[in-house]
Amino acid sequence: MKPKYWLIALPILLVLTASSCGQAGTAPTLAAGEPARVLGGGGGVSYVSSGTITQGLVANGTATVSAEPEIVQVTFGVDLRGDDPAAVVNEAAQKINRAIAAVRQLGVAEKDIQTTGYNVWVETIYDPQTGQPTGQVVYHVSHFVMATLRDLSKTGDLLATVIEAGANSVSSVNFTVENTDELMKEARRKALENARAQAEQMAQVLGISLGKPVLVSEGGWYPPVVSAARAEGMGGGGVEAPPISPGAFSVTVSVQVVYEIR
């Protein structure tokens, strides 16, 4: 009796890398009774095309495109606590209103000021020895606003102004551009070119010919937001504008492309 060979096709798993430090390959699909063929540093796969198993070559490409920041988004607010809920709510409202008014005086338009969070909650105090409620409660109020500043030279002044006006927390300072579409297109184009160059170099070394791309996956990410330290208890007394460096805004795109092998 002739032996029977069963063909088992495993699904392809494409893994997108989340940093430029490492790029994941793709595990090959195995056919029973046949050795898997893995090609090049980018890895090799078998994929199903029209019901047949075809060998493919995997290449990864990454590109970063940078531009000068055009705007800065500063998120600031008040985070207060007290025994009297009405008094805490009123104090928070007064301080955030003063901070918003100060931001407007710096030239920030009304449309560029947005509330990002408002929260009122009650904390029950427990006895550290018994673990039982003491009957005391503390009321917390937080109110945060994001201001978009289009004159980057005033970033330090804005930070000093909102703190002096009563804000006691600055949670983020984010430098960005108005429209990231063109940067994304340029980064995508360069990443695909990078992947093609990698595939061609591997094909040349291995003595094979590349066919058309049959699978493409993309991943992209942006630089992290610059976080500022909490300014607990600050407000009034004259606050000096801190030095702020916007640096460059960058967009990174990574792609993984599977090419046919002729």
C-alpha positions as CSV (number, residue, x, y, z in Angstrom):
1,M,0.0,0.0,0.0
2,K,1.3,3.4,-0.9
3,P,1.6,5.8,2.0
4,K,-0.8,8.7,2.1
5,Y,0.4,12.2,2.6
6,W,-1.8,14.7,4.2
7,L,-1.3,18.4,3.4
8,I,-1.7,20.7,6.4
9,A,-1.8,24.4,5.9
10,L,-1.4,26.6,8.9
11,P,-2.6,30.2,8.8
12,I,0.0,32.9,8.4
13,L,0.6,35.2,11.3
14,L,2.1,38.6,10.5
15,V,3.5,40.3,13.5
16,L,4.0,44.1,13.4
17,T,6.9,45.4,15.3
18,A,6.3,48.2,17.8
19,S,9.7,49.7,17.8
20,S,12.7,50.1,15.5
21,C,14.8,47.9,17.8
22,G,13.4,44.6,16.6
23,Q,11.4,43.1,13.8
24,A,9.5,39.8,14.0
25,G,9.6,37.2,11.3
26,T,6.8,34.9,10.2
27,A,6.7,31.2,11.0
28,P,6.6,29.0,7.9
29,T,3.6,26.8,7.0
30,L,4.5,23.1,7.1
31,A,3.4,20.4,4.7
32,A,3.4,16.9,6.1
33,G,6.3,14.8,4.8
34,E,8.1,17.9,3.3
35,P,10.8,20.1,4.9
36,A,9.9,23.7,5.4
37,R,12.0,26.2,3.3
38,V,12.9,29.4,5.2
39,L,14.6,32.1,3.2
40,G,16.7,35.1,4.2
41,G,17.0,37.2,7.4
42,G,13.5,38.5,6.9
43,G,12.1,35.0,7.1
44,G,10.2,32.8,4.8
45,V,6.6,31.7,4.8
46,S,4.2,29.4,2.9
47,Y,0.9,31.0,1.9
48,V,-2.2,29.6,0.2
49,S,-2.8,31.0,-3.3
50,S,-5.7,29.5,-5.4
51,G,-5.7,26.4,-3.3
52,T,-2.0,25.7,-3.6
53,I,0.9,26.1,-1.2
54,T,3.4,28.7,-2.5
55,Q,6.7,29.8,-0.9
56,G,7.1,33.4,0.0
57,L,9.8,35.7,1.3
58,V,9.1,38.1,4.1
59,A,10.7,41.6,4.3
60,N,10.3,44.3,6.9
61,G,10.7,48.0,6.4
62,T,10.6,51.0,8.8
63,A,10.9,54.7,8.1
64,T,10.7,57.8,10.2
65,V,9.8,61.3,8.9
66,S,10.2,64.4,11.0
67,A,9.0,67.9,10.8
68,E,9.1,71.1,12.9
69,P,6.2,71.2,15.4
70,E,3.5,73.7,14.5
71,I,1.4,73.6,17.7
72,V,1.6,72.6,21.3
73,Q,-1.2,71.1,23.4
74,V,-0.9,71.7,27.1
75,T,-3.3,69.9,29.5
76,F,-3.6,71.5,32.9
77,G,-6.1,71.6,35.7
78,V,-6.9,71.6,39.4
79,D,-7.1,68.6,41.7
80,L,-8.5,69.6,45.1
81,R,-9.8,67.8,48.2
82,G,-11.7,68.9,51.3
83,D,-14.4,68.2,53.9
84,D,-17.0,70.5,52.4
85,P,-18.2,69.4,49.0
86,A,-19.7,72.7,48.0
87,A,-16.6,74.6,49.1
88,V,-14.3,72.3,47.1
89,V,-16.4,72.4,44.0
90,N,-16.5,76.2,44.1
91,E,-12.8,76.6,44.7
92,A,-12.0,74.3,41.8
93,A,-14.4,76.3,39.5
94,Q,-12.8,79.6,40.5
95,K,-9.2,78.4,40.0
96,I,-9.9,76.7,36.6
97,N,-11.8,79.8,35.4
98,R,-8.9,82.0,36.3
99,A,-6.5,79.7,34.5
100,I,-8.6,79.6,31.4
101,A,-8.9,83.4,31.4
102,A,-5.1,83.7,31.7
103,V,-4.7,81.4,28.7
104,R,-7.1,83.5,26.6
105,Q,-5.0,86.6,27.5
106,L,-2.0,84.9,25.9
107,G,-3.9,84.7,22.6
108,V,-5.4,81.2,22.7
109,A,-8.7,81.2,20.8
110,E,-11.9,79.9,22.4
111,K,-12.0,77.0,19.9
112,D,-8.6,75.9,21.0
113,I,-9.6,75.4,24.7
114,Q,-11.3,72.1,25.5
115,T,-12.4,70.4,28.8
116,T,-10.8,67.0,28.9
117,G,-12.0,65.8,32.3
118,Y,-14.2,66.6,35.3
119,N,-14.6,64.3,38.2
120,V,-16.1,64.6,41.7
121,W,-15.7,61.6,44.1
122,V,-15.9,60.8,47.8
123,E,-13.1,59.1,49.7
124,T,-14.1,57.1,52.8
125,I,-11.4,57.3,55.6
126,Y,-10.6,54.0,57.4
127,D,-8.9,53.5,60.7
128,P,-5.4,52.1,59.9
129,Q,-5.5,49.9,63.0
130,T,-9.0,48.4,62.8
131,G,-9.7,48.8,59.1
132,Q,-13.1,50.1,59.9
133,P,-14.6,53.4,58.6
134,T,-14.0,56.3,60.9
135,G,-17.1,58.2,59.7
136,Q,-14.9,60.8,58.0
137,V,-15.1,61.4,54.3
138,V,-13.0,63.5,52.0
139,Y,-14.4,65.1,48.8
140,H,-12.2,65.2,45.7
141,V,-12.7,67.4,42.7
142,S,-10.6,67.4,39.5
143,H,-11.1,69.6,36.4
144,F,-8.7,69.4,33.4
145,V,-8.5,71.5,30.3
146,M,-6.4,71.2,27.1
147,A,-5.2,74.4,25.4
148,T,-3.8,74.4,21.9
149,L,-1.1,77.1,21.5
150,R,-0.1,78.1,18.0
151,D,2.8,80.3,19.0
152,L,5.4,77.9,20.4
153,S,7.5,80.7,21.8
154,K,4.8,81.3,24.5
155,T,4.8,77.7,25.8
156,G,6.8,78.5,28.9
157,D,4.7,81.6,29.5
158,L,1.5,79.5,29.3
159,L,2.7,77.0,31.8
160,A,3.7,79.7,34.3
161,T,0.5,81.6,33.7
162,V,-1.9,78.7,34.4
163,I,0.0,77.7,37.6
164,E,0.1,81.3,38.8
165,A,-3.7,81.6,38.1
166,G,-4.4,78.6,40.4
167,A,-3.9,75.3,38.4
168,N,-1.9,72.8,40.5
169,S,-1.4,70.1,37.9
170,V,0.1,70.1,34.4
171,S,-0.4,66.5,33.0
172,S,1.1,66.8,29.5
173,V,2.8,69.0,27.0
174,N,2.5,67.6,23.5
175,F,4.2,69.2,20.4
176,T,2.7,68.2,17.1
177,V,1.7,69.4,13.7
178,E,-1.7,70.5,12.3
179,N,-2.0,67.7,9.7
180,T,0.0,64.4,9.9
181,D,-1.4,63.0,6.6
182,E,1.5,64.1,4.4
183,L,4.1,62.9,7.0
184,M,2.3,59.5,7.2
185,K,2.3,59.2,3.3
186,E,6.0,60.0,3.1
187,A,6.9,57.6,5.9
188,R,4.8,54.8,4.4
189,R,6.5,55.3,1.0
190,K,9.9,55.1,2.5
191,A,9.1,52.1,4.6
192,L,7.8,50.2,1.5
193,E,11.0,51.1,-0.4
194,N,13.0,49.9,2.6
195,A,11.2,46.6,2.6
196,R,11.7,46.2,-1.2
197,A,15.4,46.9,-0.9
198,Q,15.7,44.3,1.9
199,A,13.8,41.7,-0.2
200,E,15.9,42.4,-3.3
201,Q,19.2,42.0,-1.3
202,M,18.1,38.7,0.2
203,A,16.9,37.4,-3.2
204,Q,20.3,38.3,-4.7
205,V,22.2,36.5,-2.0
206,L,19.9,33.4,-2.2
207,G,19.9,33.4,-6.0
208,I,16.1,33.6,-6.4
209,S,13.8,35.9,-8.2
210,L,11.1,38.0,-6.5
211,G,7.5,38.0,-7.7
212,K,4.8,40.4,-6.8
213,P,3.9,41.3,-3.2
214,V,1.0,39.2,-2.0
215,L,0.6,40.3,1.6
216,V,1.2,43.7,3.2
217,S,0.7,44.8,6.8
218,E,1.4,48.2,8.3
219,G,1.9,49.6,11.8
220,G,2.6,53.2,12.8
221,W,3.3,55.1,16.0
222,Y,4.1,58.6,17.2
223,P,6.5,60.0,19.7
224,P,5.5,60.0,23.3
225,V,3.8,63.0,24.9
226,V,6.2,65.0,27.1
227,S,4.8,64.8,30.6
228,A,5.3,67.6,33.2
229,A,5.6,67.1,36.9
230,R,2.6,67.8,39.2
231,A,2.7,71.3,40.6
232,E,1.0,70.5,43.9
233,G,0.1,73.5,46.0
234,M,1.4,76.1,43.5
235,G,-0.4,79.2,42.5
236,G,0.3,82.9,43.0
237,G,3.5,84.5,44.1
238,G,4.9,84.9,40.6
239,V,6.0,81.8,38.6
240,E,8.9,81.9,36.3
241,A,8.3,80.5,32.8
242,P,10.2,77.2,32.5
243,P,12.4,76.6,29.5
244,I,10.7,74.3,26.9
245,S,12.3,72.7,23.9
246,P,9.9,71.5,21.2
247,G,12.4,69.4,19.4
248,A,11.0,67.7,16.2
249,F,7.7,65.9,15.6
250,S,8.3,62.4,14.0
251,V,6.0,59.9,12.5
252,T,7.2,56.3,12.1
253,V,5.6,53.6,9.9
254,S,6.6,49.9,9.8
255,V,5.5,47.5,7.1
256,Q,5.8,43.8,6.5
257,V,5.6,42.6,3.0
258,V,5.4,39.0,1.7
259,Y,6.8,38.5,-1.9
260,E,6.2,35.6,-4.2
261,I,9.3,33.6,-5.0
262,R,9.6,32.7,-8.7
